[in-house]
C-alpha cells in the first residue's frame, strides 16, 4: 500500500523499524526476567502472551516516539535514517500504528494476566510518550534521569503479571534500570554531543558541558553499583548473582572513573573511542545482571539458587 504522505511504497521491515526492535529486545528480556523471578509460576502459554503484549506495548511507545520526534530525528546523524526522516514511512503511519498497538497491548495483557499489570503497561506507554518524549526531552537536562523510568518498568510489569501485586523485589529491579539509564545515555551524549546541540535537545552535555557530564556519570555509576550489589541480598538475588554483580560493578566503577579522567582533547582525537566502548559495555552490564537474576530463579527449584 502506498503511503500517500511520502510517495514511497513501504515494506514490512519499514513498519517493524518504527517499533525500535533493538530497544524492544532489552525491554522484552527484562520483563521476562521479572516474570520468571516472581514466586508464582505461570503456564508457558501465559508467559509467552505476557512477553508478547509487553513487546507490543514497547513497540507502540517506539512508534509514537518516532512520530513526535521526526523533526529532530531528521537533524541528528544517529537518527536521520529512521523510517520517517528517510521518507520510508509517514508520521500518520507511525501515529496510527502506535495508537493501535497501545490499545491492543494493554487490552490483551489485561485479558492474558491481570488488569493491574495492564494498568502499569498503559502508564509506561503514557510516561514514555507524553512525560518523556513530549514534555521532558526538549525542556530539561534531567530528561533522561526522570524519563528513564519508562524503560525501568518492564520487570515490574512482568512481576505484577505473575503475582498481581508490587513487591520490594520488583521495585529493586525497577531501580536498577532506573539508576543505570542516565550514565548509559550520557556516555552516548558525550560522543553524539553535536547531534543534540544541532537538534536543540538539552542533554547534559549541551547545557552543562562534557566535563560536568563525566562527573555525573561517575556519581550515578557509584549509586548504581551499590544498588546492584545490594540486590544480591534480596529474594531475587543469591550467591551466583552476587559474584557476577561484584565483577560487573568493579568494571563499571573502573570505567566510569576512567571516563571521569578523560581529557577532552584526547577524547576528540581518538573520536571518543573509550566513551563508545563504555556505552556498549553498559548494555552488556545490564543484560548480565538480569541474566544472573534469571539464573537464580531457574536454579531455585533445585535448591541451588537464592540464599
LOLUMGU-651055 format. One record per residue: x negated, y negated, z of N, C-alpha, C in turn; residue in three letters. Coordinates in nm, 2 decimals. Layout:
BEGIN
n.x/n.y/n.z/ca.x/ca.y/ca.z/c.x/c.y/c.z/bafi
X/Y/Z/X/Y/Z/X/Y/Z/ALA
...
END
This chain:
BEGIN
n.x/n.y/n.z/ca.x/ca.y/ca.z/c.x/c.y/c.z/bafi
-0.09/0.12/0.00/0.00/0.00/0.00/-0.09/-0.12/0.00/UNK
-0.06/-0.22/-0.09/-0.14/-0.34/-0.10/-0.11/-0.43/0.01/UNK
-0.21/-0.49/0.08/-0.20/-0.58/0.18/-0.19/-0.72/0.12/UNK
-0.07/-0.78/0.12/-0.05/-0.90/0.04/-0.12/-1.02/0.09/UNK
-0.17/-1.02/0.21/-0.24/-1.13/0.27/-0.39/-1.13/0.23/UNK
-0.44/-1.02/0.18/-0.58/-1.01/0.14/-0.60/-0.98/0.00/UNK
-0.50/-0.93/-0.07/-0.52/-0.89/-0.21/-0.60/-0.77/-0.22/UNK
-0.62/-0.70/-0.11/-0.71/-0.58/-0.11/-0.62/-0.46/-0.07/UNK
-0.65/-0.35/-0.13/-0.58/-0.22/-0.10/-0.65/-0.14/0.01/UNK
-0.61/-0.16/0.14/-0.68/-0.09/0.25/-0.67/0.06/0.24/UNK
-0.78/0.12/0.29/-0.78/0.26/0.30/-0.76/0.30/0.45/UNK
-0.74/0.42/0.48/-0.71/0.46/0.62/-0.82/0.42/0.71/UNK
-0.94/0.44/0.67/-1.05/0.40/0.76/-1.06/0.26/0.80/UNK
-1.00/0.17/0.71/-0.99/0.03/0.75/-0.90/0.01/0.87/UNK
-0.79/0.08/0.87/-0.70/0.07/0.98/-0.75/0.13/1.11/UNK
-0.83/0.24/1.09/-0.90/0.30/1.21/-1.00/0.21/1.27/UNK
-1.07/0.13/1.18/-1.17/0.04/1.23/-1.11/-0.07/1.32/UNK
-0.98/-0.10/1.29/-0.91/-0.20/1.37/-0.90/-0.16/1.52/UNK
-0.90/-0.03/1.54/-0.88/0.02/1.68/-1.01/0.03/1.76/UNK
-1.12/-0.02/1.70/-1.25/-0.02/1.77/-1.29/0.12/1.82/UNK
-1.30/0.22/1.73/-1.32/0.36/1.78/-1.44/0.38/1.86/UNK
-1.55/0.31/1.85/-1.67/0.33/1.93/-1.64/0.28/2.07/UNK
-1.57/0.17/2.09/-1.53/0.13/2.22/-1.43/0.23/2.28/UNK
-1.34/0.27/2.20/-1.23/0.37/2.24/-1.30/0.49/2.30/UNK
-1.41/0.54/2.24/-1.46/0.67/2.28/-1.51/0.66/2.43/UNK
-1.56/0.55/2.47/-1.61/0.54/2.61/-1.48/0.53/2.70/UNK
-1.38/0.45/2.66/-1.26/0.44/2.73/-1.19/0.58/2.75/UNK
-1.18/0.65/2.64/-1.12/0.79/2.65/-1.20/0.88/2.75/UNK
-1.33/0.87/2.74/-1.41/0.96/2.82/-1.40/0.93/2.97/UNK
-1.40/0.80/3.01/-1.38/0.76/3.15/-1.24/0.79/3.20/UNK
-1.14/0.78/3.11/-1.01/0.81/3.15/-1.00/0.96/3.18/UNK
-1.06/1.04/3.09/-1.06/1.19/3.10/-1.13/1.23/3.23/UNK
-1.24/1.16/3.27/-1.31/1.19/3.39/-1.22/1.16/3.51/UNK
-1.16/1.04/3.51/-1.06/1.01/3.62/-0.96/1.11/3.64/UNK
-0.91/1.16/3.53/-0.80/1.27/3.53/-0.86/1.40/3.59/UNK
-0.97/1.44/3.54/-1.03/1.57/3.59/-1.08/1.56/3.73/UNK
-1.13/1.44/3.78/-1.18/1.43/3.91/-1.07/1.42/4.02/UNK
-0.94/1.40/3.97/-0.83/1.39/4.07/-0.81/1.53/4.13/UNK
-0.76/1.52/4.26/-0.74/1.65/4.33/-0.62/1.73/4.28/UNK
-0.54/1.68/4.19/-0.43/1.76/4.14/-0.46/1.80/3.99/UNK
-0.45/1.93/3.96/-0.47/1.98/3.83/-0.35/1.96/3.74/UNK
-0.38/1.95/3.61/-0.27/1.93/3.51/-0.29/2.04/3.41/UNK
-0.18/2.07/3.34/-0.18/2.16/3.23/-0.27/2.11/3.11/UNK
-0.34/2.19/3.04/-0.43/2.14/2.93/-0.35/2.05/2.83/UNK
-0.23/2.09/2.80/-0.15/2.01/2.71/-0.12/1.87/2.77/UNK
-0.09/1.86/2.90/-0.06/1.74/2.97/-0.19/1.65/2.96/UNK
-0.30/1.71/2.99/-0.43/1.64/2.98/-0.45/1.58/2.84/UNK
-0.43/1.66/2.74/-0.45/1.62/2.60/-0.36/1.50/2.57/UNK
-0.23/1.51/2.62/-0.14/1.40/2.59/-0.18/1.27/2.66/UNK
-0.22/1.28/2.79/-0.26/1.16/2.86/-0.38/1.10/2.79/UNK
-0.48/1.17/2.76/-0.60/1.12/2.69/-0.56/1.06/2.56/UNK
-0.48/1.12/2.48/-0.44/1.07/2.35/-0.37/0.94/2.37/UNK
-0.27/0.92/2.46/-0.20/0.80/2.48/-0.28/0.69/2.54/UNK
-0.38/0.72/2.62/-0.47/0.62/2.67/-0.56/0.57/2.55/UNK
-0.60/0.66/2.46/-0.67/0.63/2.35/-0.59/0.53/2.26/UNK
-0.47/0.56/2.24/-0.38/0.48/2.15/-0.37/0.34/2.22/UNK
-0.36/0.34/2.35/-0.35/0.21/2.42/-0.47/0.13/2.40/UNK
-0.59/0.19/2.41/-0.72/0.13/2.39/-0.73/0.08/2.24/UNK
-0.68/0.16/2.15/-0.68/0.12/2.01/-0.59/0.00/1.98/UNK
-0.48/0.00/2.05/-0.39/-0.12/2.04/-0.45/-0.24/2.09/UNK
-0.52/-0.24/2.20/-0.59/-0.35/2.25/-0.70/-0.40/2.15/UNK
-0.77/-0.31/2.09/-0.87/-0.35/1.99/-0.81/-0.41/1.87/UNK
-0.70/-0.36/1.82/-0.64/-0.42/1.71/-0.59/-0.56/1.74/UNK
-0.53/-0.58/1.86/-0.48/-0.71/1.89/-0.59/-0.81/1.92/UNK
-0.70/-0.76/1.97/-0.82/-0.84/1.99/-0.88/-0.89/1.85/UNK
-0.88/-0.80/1.75/-0.93/-0.84/1.62/-0.83/-0.94/1.55/UNK
-0.70/-0.92/1.58/-0.60/-1.02/1.53/-0.63/-1.16/1.58/UNK
-0.65/-1.17/1.71/-0.66/-1.30/1.77/-0.80/-1.36/1.74/UNK
-0.90/-1.28/1.74/-1.04/-1.33/1.72/-1.09/-1.33/1.58/UNK
-1.00/-1.31/1.48/-1.05/-1.30/1.34/-1.13/-1.43/1.30/UNK
-1.09/-1.54/1.35/-1.16/-1.67/1.31/-1.31/-1.67/1.36/UNK
-1.33/-1.63/1.48/-1.47/-1.63/1.53/-1.54/-1.51/1.49/UNK
-1.47/-1.40/1.46/-1.54/-1.28/1.40/-1.60/-1.31/1.27/UNK
-1.54/-1.40/1.19/-1.59/-1.43/1.06/-1.72/-1.52/1.07/UNK
-1.74/-1.58/1.19/-1.86/-1.66/1.21/-1.98/-1.58/1.26/UNK
-1.95/-1.49/1.34/-2.05/-1.41/1.41/-2.11/-1.30/1.33/UNK
-2.24/-1.29/1.32/-2.31/-1.19/1.24/-2.27/-1.05/1.28/UNK
-2.26/-1.03/1.41/-2.23/-0.90/1.46/-2.09/-0.85/1.42/UNK
-2.00/-0.94/1.40/-1.86/-0.90/1.37/-1.80/-0.94/1.24/UNK
-1.88/-1.00/1.15/-1.83/-1.05/1.03/-1.78/-0.95/0.93/UNK
-1.83/-0.82/0.95/-1.79/-0.71/0.86/-1.67/-0.63/0.91/UNK
-1.61/-0.68/1.02/-1.49/-0.62/1.07/-1.38/-0.63/0.97/UNK
-1.27/-0.55/0.97/-1.17/-0.54/0.87/-1.11/-0.67/0.83/UNK
-1.08/-0.76/0.92/-1.01/-0.88/0.89/-1.10/-0.98/0.82/UNK
-1.21/-1.02/0.89/-1.30/-1.12/0.83/-1.36/-1.08/0.69/UNK
-1.38/-0.94/0.68/-1.43/-0.89/0.55/-1.32/-0.88/0.44/UNK
-1.20/-0.91/0.48/-1.09/-0.91/0.38/-1.03/-0.77/0.35/UNK
-1.07/-0.67/0.43/-1.02/-0.54/0.40/-0.87/-0.52/0.46/UNK
-0.84/-0.59/0.56/-0.70/-0.59/0.61/-0.66/-0.73/0.65/UNK
-0.54/-0.75/0.68/-0.49/-0.88/0.72/-0.46/-0.89/0.87/UNK
-0.45/-1.02/0.92/-0.41/-1.04/1.06/-0.28/-0.98/1.09/UNK
-0.18/-0.99/0.99/-0.05/-0.94/1.01/-0.05/-0.79/1.04/UNK
-0.14/-0.72/0.96/-0.15/-0.58/0.98/-0.21/-0.54/1.11/UNK
-0.31/-0.62/1.16/-0.37/-0.59/1.29/-0.26/-0.62/1.40/UNK
-0.19/-0.72/1.39/-0.09/-0.75/1.49/0.02/-0.65/1.49/UNK
0.07/-0.61/1.37/0.17/-0.50/1.37/0.13/-0.37/1.43/UNK
0.01/-0.33/1.39/-0.05/-0.20/1.44/-0.07/-0.21/1.59/UNK
-0.12/-0.33/1.64/-0.14/-0.34/1.78/-0.02/-0.34/1.87/UNK
0.08/-0.41/1.82/0.21/-0.41/1.89/0.28/-0.28/1.89/UNK
0.28/-0.21/1.78/0.34/-0.08/1.76/0.27/0.02/1.85/UNK
0.14/0.03/1.85/0.07/0.12/1.93/0.08/0.09/2.08/UNK
0.09/-0.03/2.11/0.10/-0.07/2.26/0.23/-0.01/2.31/UNK
0.34/-0.04/2.24/0.47/0.02/2.29/0.47/0.17/2.29/UNK
0.42/0.23/2.18/0.42/0.38/2.17/0.34/0.44/2.28/UNK
0.22/0.39/2.30/0.13/0.45/2.40/0.18/0.44/2.54/UNK
0.24/0.33/2.58/0.29/0.31/2.71/0.42/0.40/2.73/UNK
0.50/0.40/2.63/0.62/0.49/2.64/0.59/0.63/2.65/UNK
0.50/0.68/2.57/0.46/0.82/2.57/0.38/0.86/2.69/UNK
0.30/0.77/2.74/0.23/0.81/2.86/0.32/0.82/2.98/UNK
0.42/0.74/2.99/0.52/0.75/3.09/0.60/0.88/3.08/UNK
0.63/0.92/2.96/0.70/1.05/2.95/0.61/1.17/2.97/UNK
0.48/1.16/2.93/0.39/1.27/2.95/0.34/1.29/3.09/UNK
0.33/1.18/3.17/0.28/1.19/3.30/0.37/1.13/3.40/UNK
0.36/0.99/3.42/0.45/0.92/3.52/0.45/0.77/3.48/UNK
0.55/0.70/3.53/0.56/0.56/3.49/0.47/0.47/3.56/UNK
0.41/0.52/3.67/0.31/0.44/3.74/0.18/0.43/3.65/UNK
0.14/0.54/3.59/0.03/0.54/3.50/0.06/0.45/3.38/UNK
0.18/0.47/3.33/0.22/0.39/3.21/0.22/0.24/3.24/UNK
0.26/0.21/3.36/0.26/0.07/3.40/0.12/0.01/3.41/UNK
0.02/0.09/3.45/-0.12/0.05/3.46/-0.17/0.04/3.31/UNK
-0.13/0.12/3.23/-0.18/0.11/3.09/-0.12/-0.02/3.02/UNK
0.00/-0.04/3.05/0.07/-0.17/3.00/-0.01/-0.29/3.05/UNK
-0.04/-0.29/3.18/-0.11/-0.40/3.24/-0.25/-0.42/3.18/UNK
-0.32/-0.30/3.15/-0.45/-0.30/3.10/-0.45/-0.37/2.96/UNK
-0.35/-0.33/2.88/-0.34/-0.39/2.74/-0.32/-0.54/2.75/UNK
-0.22/-0.58/2.84/-0.19/-0.72/2.86/-0.32/-0.80/2.91/UNK
-0.39/-0.74/3.01/-0.51/-0.80/3.06/-0.61/-0.82/2.96/UNK
-0.64/-0.72/2.87/-0.74/-0.73/2.77/-0.71/-0.84/2.66/UNK
-0.58/-0.83/2.62/-0.54/-0.92/2.51/-0.51/-1.06/2.56/UNK
-0.43/-1.07/2.66/-0.38/-1.21/2.70/-0.48/-1.27/2.79/UNK
-0.52/-1.20/2.90/-0.61/-1.27/3.00/-0.75/-1.29/2.95/UNK
-0.80/-1.18/2.89/-0.94/-1.19/2.85/-0.95/-1.25/2.71/UNK
-0.89/-1.19/2.61/-0.91/-1.24/2.47/-0.86/-1.38/2.44/UNK
-0.73/-1.40/2.48/-0.67/-1.53/2.45/-0.70/-1.64/2.55/UNK
-0.72/-1.60/2.68/-0.74/-1.71/2.77/-0.89/-1.72/2.81/UNK
-0.95/-1.62/2.87/-1.08/-1.64/2.93/-1.20/-1.65/2.83/UNK
-1.19/-1.57/2.72/-1.31/-1.56/2.63/-1.36/-1.69/2.58/UNK
-1.27/-1.78/2.55/-1.31/-1.91/2.49/-1.31/-2.03/2.59/UNK
-1.29/-2.00/2.72/-1.28/-2.11/2.81/-1.38/-2.11/2.93/UNK
-1.44/-1.99/2.96/-1.53/-1.99/3.07/-1.64/-1.89/3.06/UNK
-1.76/-1.92/3.11/-1.87/-1.83/3.10/-1.85/-1.71/3.19/UNK
-1.75/-1.71/3.27/-1.71/-1.60/3.36/-1.62/-1.50/3.28/UNK
-1.61/-1.52/3.15/-1.51/-1.44/3.07/-1.54/-1.29/3.08/UNK
-1.66/-1.25/3.07/-1.69/-1.11/3.07/-1.69/-1.05/3.22/UNK
-1.71/-1.14/3.32/-1.70/-1.10/3.46/-1.56/-1.06/3.49/UNK
-1.47/-1.15/3.47/-1.33/-1.12/3.50/-1.26/-1.03/3.40/UNK
-1.29/-1.06/3.27/-1.22/-0.98/3.17/-1.27/-0.84/3.16/UNK
-1.39/-0.81/3.22/-1.44/-0.68/3.22/-1.35/-0.58/3.29/UNK
-1.26/-0.63/3.37/-1.17/-0.54/3.45/-1.09/-0.46/3.35/UNK
-1.06/-0.51/3.23/-0.98/-0.43/3.13/-1.05/-0.30/3.10/UNK
-1.18/-0.30/3.08/-1.25/-0.18/3.05/-1.27/-0.09/3.16/UNK
-1.24/-0.14/3.28/-1.26/-0.06/3.40/-1.14/0.02/3.45/UNK
-1.02/-0.01/3.39/-0.90/0.05/3.43/-0.88/0.20/3.39/UNK
-0.94/0.24/3.28/-0.91/0.38/3.23/-0.93/0.49/3.33/UNK
-1.04/0.50/3.41/-1.05/0.61/3.50/-0.94/0.60/3.61/UNK
-0.90/0.48/3.64/-0.79/0.47/3.74/-0.66/0.52/3.68/UNK
-0.64/0.49/3.55/-0.52/0.53/3.48/-0.52/0.68/3.48/UNK
-0.63/0.75/3.45/-0.64/0.89/3.44/-0.61/0.95/3.58/UNK
-0.66/0.89/3.69/-0.63/0.94/3.82/-0.49/0.93/3.85/UNK
-0.43/0.81/3.82/-0.28/0.79/3.85/-0.20/0.88/3.77/UNK
-0.24/0.91/3.65/-0.16/1.01/3.56/-0.15/1.14/3.63/UNK
-0.26/1.18/3.70/-0.26/1.31/3.76/-0.19/1.31/3.90/UNK
-0.22/1.21/3.98/-0.17/1.21/4.12/-0.05/1.12/4.14/UNK
-0.02/1.03/4.05/0.09/0.94/4.08/0.06/0.82/4.17/UNK
-0.06/0.81/4.21/-0.09/0.70/4.31/-0.24/0.66/4.29/UNK
-0.28/0.55/4.35/-0.41/0.50/4.36/-0.48/0.54/4.48/UNK
-0.61/0.57/4.48/-0.69/0.61/4.60/-0.82/0.54/4.60/UNK
-0.89/0.55/4.70/-1.02/0.48/4.71/-1.12/0.54/4.60/UNK
-1.10/0.66/4.57/-1.19/0.72/4.47/-1.17/0.65/4.33/UNK
-1.04/0.63/4.30/-1.01/0.57/4.17/-1.05/0.43/4.17/UNK
-1.04/0.36/4.28/-1.09/0.22/4.29/-1.24/0.21/4.28/UNK
-1.31/0.31/4.33/-1.46/0.31/4.32/-1.50/0.34/4.18/UNK
-1.43/0.42/4.10/-1.47/0.44/3.96/-1.44/0.32/3.88/UNK
-1.33/0.25/3.91/-1.30/0.12/3.85/-1.41/0.02/3.88/UNK
-1.45/0.01/4.01/-1.55/-0.08/4.05/-1.68/-0.06/3.98/UNK
-1.72/0.07/3.96/-1.85/0.10/3.89/-1.85/0.04/3.75/UNK
-1.74/0.06/3.68/-1.74/0.00/3.54/-1.73/-0.15/3.55/UNK
-1.65/-0.21/3.64/-1.64/-0.35/3.66/-1.77/-0.42/3.69/UNK
-1.85/-0.36/3.77/-1.98/-0.42/3.81/-2.09/-0.39/3.70/UNK
-2.07/-0.29/3.62/-2.16/-0.26/3.51/-2.14/-0.35/3.39/UNK
-2.02/-0.39/3.36/-1.99/-0.47/3.24/-2.06/-0.60/3.22/UNK
-2.07/-0.69/3.32/-2.14/-0.81/3.29/-2.29/-0.80/3.25/UNK
-2.37/-0.72/3.32/-2.51/-0.70/3.28/-2.52/-0.64/3.14/UNK
-2.43/-0.55/3.11/-2.43/-0.48/2.98/-2.41/-0.59/2.87/UNK
-2.31/-0.67/2.88/-2.28/-0.77/2.78/-2.37/-0.89/2.78/UNK
-2.42/-0.92/2.89/-2.52/-1.04/2.90/-2.65/-1.00/2.83/UNK
-2.68/-0.87/2.84/-2.80/-0.82/2.76/-2.78/-0.84/2.61/UNK
-2.65/-0.81/2.57/-2.62/-0.83/2.43/-2.62/-0.98/2.39/UNK
-2.57/-1.06/2.48/-2.57/-1.21/2.46/-2.71/-1.26/2.45/UNK
-2.81/-1.20/2.51/-2.95/-1.25/2.51/-3.00/-1.25/2.37/UNK
-2.97/-1.14/2.29/-3.03/-1.13/2.16/-2.93/-1.17/2.05/UNK
-2.80/-1.20/2.09/-2.70/-1.25/2.00/-2.66/-1.39/2.04/UNK
-2.75/-1.46/2.10/-2.72/-1.59/2.15/-2.66/-1.69/2.04/UNK
-2.72/-1.68/1.93/-2.68/-1.78/1.82/-2.54/-1.75/1.77/UNK
-2.50/-1.62/1.77/-2.37/-1.58/1.74/-2.26/-1.65/1.82/UNK
-2.28/-1.64/1.95/-2.19/-1.70/2.05/-2.19/-1.86/2.04/UNK
-2.31/-1.91/2.02/-2.33/-2.05/2.01/-2.26/-2.10/1.88/UNK
-2.28/-2.04/1.77/-2.21/-2.08/1.64/-2.06/-2.07/1.65/UNK
-2.01/-1.97/1.72/-1.86/-1.95/1.73/-1.80/-2.03/1.85/UNK
-1.89/-2.10/1.92/-1.85/-2.18/2.04/-1.78/-2.09/2.15/UNK
-1.83/-1.97/2.17/-1.78/-1.89/2.28/-1.87/-1.91/2.40/UNK
-1.82/-1.96/2.51/-1.90/-2.00/2.62/-1.96/-1.88/2.70/UNK
-2.04/-1.79/2.64/-2.11/-1.69/2.71/-2.21/-1.76/2.80/UNK
-2.26/-1.69/2.90/-2.35/-1.74/3.00/-2.48/-1.79/2.93/UNK
-2.52/-1.72/2.82/-2.65/-1.77/2.75/-2.63/-1.90/2.69/UNK
-2.50/-1.94/2.65/-2.47/-2.06/2.58/-2.46/-2.17/2.69/UNK
-2.39/-2.15/2.80/-2.36/-2.25/2.89/-2.47/-2.27/3.00/UNK
-2.54/-2.17/3.03/-2.64/-2.18/3.14/-2.78/-2.14/3.09/UNK
-2.80/-2.09/2.97/-2.93/-2.06/2.91/-2.97/-1.91/2.94/UNK
-3.07/-1.87/2.87/-3.12/-1.73/2.88/-3.18/-1.70/3.02/UNK
-3.26/-1.80/3.07/-3.32/-1.78/3.20/-3.22/-1.75/3.31/UNK
-3.12/-1.83/3.32/-3.01/-1.80/3.41/-2.94/-1.67/3.39/UNK
-2.93/-1.64/3.26/-2.86/-1.51/3.23/-2.94/-1.39/3.28/UNK
-3.08/-1.40/3.27/-3.16/-1.30/3.32/-3.15/-1.28/3.47/UNK
-3.14/-1.39/3.54/-3.12/-1.38/3.69/-2.99/-1.31/3.72/UNK
-2.89/-1.35/3.65/-2.75/-1.29/3.67/-2.76/-1.14/3.64/UNK
-2.83/-1.09/3.54/-2.84/-0.95/3.51/-2.91/-0.88/3.62/UNK
-3.01/-0.94/3.68/-3.08/-0.88/3.79/-2.99/-0.86/3.91/UNK
-2.91/-0.97/3.94/-2.82/-0.97/4.06/-2.71/-0.86/4.04/UNK
-2.65/-0.86/3.92/-2.55/-0.76/3.90/-2.60/-0.62/3.90/UNK
-2.72/-0.60/3.85/-2.78/-0.46/3.85/-2.80/-0.42/3.99/UNK
-2.84/-0.51/4.08/-2.86/-0.47/4.22/-2.73/-0.43/4.29/UNK
-2.62/-0.51/4.27/-2.49/-0.47/4.33/-2.44/-0.34/4.27/UNK
-2.46/-0.33/4.14/-2.41/-0.22/4.06/-2.48/-0.09/4.11/UNK
-2.61/-0.10/4.14/-2.68/0.02/4.18/-2.64/0.06/4.32/UNK
-2.61/-0.03/4.41/-2.56/0.00/4.55/-2.43/0.07/4.54/UNK
-2.34/0.02/4.45/-2.21/0.08/4.44/-2.22/0.22/4.38/UNK
-2.30/0.23/4.27/-2.32/0.36/4.20/-2.37/0.47/4.29/UNK
-2.47/0.44/4.37/-2.53/0.54/4.46/-2.43/0.57/4.58/UNK
-2.36/0.46/4.63/-2.26/0.48/4.73/-2.15/0.57/4.69/UNK
-2.11/0.57/4.56/-2.00/0.65/4.51/-2.03/0.80/4.53/UNK
-2.16/0.84/4.55/-2.20/0.98/4.57/-2.14/1.03/4.69/UNK
-2.11/0.95/4.79/-2.07/1.00/4.92/-1.91/0.99/4.93/UNK
-1.85/0.97/4.82/-1.70/0.97/4.82/-1.66/1.11/4.78/UNK
-1.53/1.13/4.77/-1.47/1.26/4.74/-1.50/1.31/4.59/UNK
-1.53/1.21/4.50/-1.57/1.25/4.37/-1.72/1.26/4.34/UNK
-1.80/1.24/4.45/-1.94/1.25/4.44/-1.99/1.38/4.48/UNK
-2.12/1.39/4.51/-2.18/1.51/4.56/-2.33/1.51/4.53/UNK
-2.40/1.61/4.57/-2.55/1.61/4.56/-2.60/1.60/4.42/UNK
-2.53/1.66/4.32/-2.57/1.65/4.18/-2.56/1.51/4.13/UNK
-2.44/1.45/4.16/-2.42/1.31/4.12/-2.52/1.22/4.19/UNK
-2.55/1.24/4.32/-2.65/1.16/4.39/-2.78/1.16/4.33/UNK
-2.83/1.28/4.29/-2.96/1.29/4.23/-2.97/1.21/4.10/UNK
-2.86/1.23/4.02/-2.86/1.16/3.89/-2.84/1.01/3.91/UNK
-2.76/0.97/4.01/-2.74/0.82/4.03/-2.87/0.76/4.08/UNK
-2.95/0.83/4.17/-3.07/0.77/4.22/-3.17/0.75/4.10/UNK
-3.18/0.85/4.01/-3.27/0.83/3.90/-3.23/0.72/3.81/UNK
-3.10/0.72/3.77/-3.05/0.62/3.67/-3.06/0.48/3.73/UNK
-3.03/0.46/3.86/-3.03/0.33/3.91/-3.17/0.28/3.94/UNK
-3.26/0.37/3.97/-3.40/0.33/3.98/-3.45/0.27/3.84/UNK
-3.41/0.34/3.73/-3.45/0.29/3.60/-3.37/0.16/3.57/UNK
-3.25/0.15/3.61/-3.17/0.03/3.58/-3.23/-0.09/3.65/UNK
-3.27/-0.07/3.78/-3.33/-0.18/3.86/-3.46/-0.22/3.80/UNK
-3.54/-0.12/3.76/-3.67/-0.15/3.70/-3.66/-0.23/3.57/UNK
-3.57/-0.18/3.49/-3.55/-0.25/3.36/-3.49/-0.39/3.37/UNK
-3.40/-0.41/3.47/-3.34/-0.54/3.50/-3.45/-0.63/3.55/UNK
-3.54/-0.58/3.63/-3.65/-0.66/3.68/-3.74/-0.71/3.56/UNK
-3.77/-0.61/3.47/-3.85/-0.65/3.35/-3.78/-0.75/3.27/UNK
-3.64/-0.74/3.25/-3.56/-0.84/3.18/-3.58/-0.97/3.25/UNK
-3.58/-0.97/3.38/-3.59/-1.10/3.46/-3.73/-1.17/3.43/UNK
-3.83/-1.09/3.42/-3.97/-1.14/3.40/-4.00/-1.18/3.26/UNK
-3.92/-1.14/3.16/-3.95/-1.16/3.02/-3.96/-1.31/2.99/UNK
-4.07/-1.34/2.92/-4.10/-1.47/2.87/-4.02/-1.50/2.74/UNK
-3.95/-1.61/2.73/-3.86/-1.63/2.61/-3.93/-1.64/2.48/UNK
-4.05/-1.69/2.48/-4.13/-1.70/2.36/-4.17/-1.56/2.31/UNK
-4.21/-1.47/2.41/-4.25/-1.33/2.38/-4.12/-1.26/2.33/UNK
-4.01/-1.28/2.40/-3.89/-1.21/2.36/-3.84/-1.24/2.22/UNK
-3.86/-1.37/2.18/-3.82/-1.41/2.04/-3.92/-1.35/1.94/UNK
-4.05/-1.35/1.98/-4.15/-1.30/1.89/-4.12/-1.15/1.86/UNK
-4.08/-1.07/1.96/-4.05/-0.93/1.92/-3.91/-0.90/1.90/UNK
-3.83/-1.01/1.86/-3.69/-1.00/1.83/-3.61/-0.93/1.94/UNK
-3.64/-0.97/2.06/-3.56/-0.92/2.18/-3.55/-0.77/2.18/UNK
-3.67/-0.71/2.15/-3.67/-0.56/2.14/-3.63/-0.50/2.28/UNK
-3.68/-0.55/2.39/-3.65/-0.49/2.52/-3.51/-0.51/2.56/UNK
-3.46/-0.63/2.52/-3.32/-0.66/2.56/-3.22/-0.57/2.48/UNK
-3.25/-0.54/2.35/-3.17/-0.45/2.28/-3.18/-0.31/2.34/UNK
-3.30/-0.27/2.38/-3.31/-0.14/2.44/-3.23/-0.13/2.57/UNK
-3.23/-0.24/2.65/-3.16/-0.24/2.78/-3.01/-0.23/2.75/UNK
-2.96/-0.29/2.65/-2.82/-0.29/2.61/-2.78/-0.14/2.58/UNK
-2.86/-0.08/2.50/-2.83/0.06/2.46/-2.84/0.16/2.58/UNK
-2.95/0.13/2.66/-2.97/0.22/2.78/-2.85/0.21/2.88/UNK
-2.79/0.09/2.89/-2.68/0.07/2.98/-2.56/0.15/2.94/UNK
-2.54/0.18/2.81/-2.43/0.26/2.76/-2.46/0.41/2.81/UNK
-2.58/0.45/2.80/-2.62/0.59/2.84/-2.60/0.60/2.99/UNK
-2.64/0.49/3.06/-2.63/0.48/3.21/-2.49/0.51/3.25/UNK
-2.39/0.44/3.19/-2.25/0.46/3.24/-2.20/0.60/3.20/UNK
-2.23/0.64/3.08/-2.19/0.77/3.03/-2.24/0.88/3.13/UNK
-2.37/0.88/3.17/-2.42/0.98/3.25/-2.36/0.98/3.39/UNK
-2.33/0.86/3.44/-2.27/0.85/3.58/-2.13/0.93/3.57/UNK
-2.05/0.90/3.47/-1.92/0.96/3.46/-1.93/1.11/3.42/UNK
-2.04/1.15/3.35/-2.06/1.29/3.32/-2.09/1.36/3.45/UNK
-2.17/1.29/3.54/-2.20/1.35/3.67/-2.08/1.37/3.76/UNK
-1.99/1.27/3.75/-1.86/1.28/3.83/-1.78/1.40/3.77/UNK
-1.78/1.41/3.64/-1.71/1.53/3.58/-1.77/1.66/3.62/UNK
-1.90/1.66/3.62/-1.97/1.78/3.66/-1.94/1.83/3.80/UNK
-1.93/1.73/3.89/-1.89/1.76/4.03/-1.75/1.82/4.04/UNK
-1.66/1.76/3.96/-1.52/1.81/3.96/-1.51/1.95/3.90/UNK
-1.59/1.98/3.80/-1.58/2.11/3.74/-1.65/2.22/3.82/UNK
-1.75/2.18/3.90/-1.82/2.27/3.99/-1.74/2.30/4.12/UNK
-1.66/2.21/4.16/-1.59/2.21/4.29/-1.52/2.35/4.31/UNK
-1.44/2.40/4.21/-1.37/2.52/4.23/-1.46/2.64/4.27/UNK
-1.59/2.63/4.23/-1.69/2.74/4.25/-1.76/2.72/4.38/UNK
-1.72/2.61/4.46/-1.79/2.59/4.58/-1.93/2.52/4.57/UNK
-1.95/2.47/4.45/-2.08/2.41/4.42/-2.08/2.25/4.42/UNK
-1.97/2.20/4.36/-1.96/2.05/4.35/-1.91/1.99/4.48/UNK
-1.93/1.86/4.50/-1.89/1.80/4.62/-1.98/1.83/4.74/UNK
-1.94/1.77/4.85/-2.02/1.79/4.97/-1.97/1.91/5.06/UNK
END
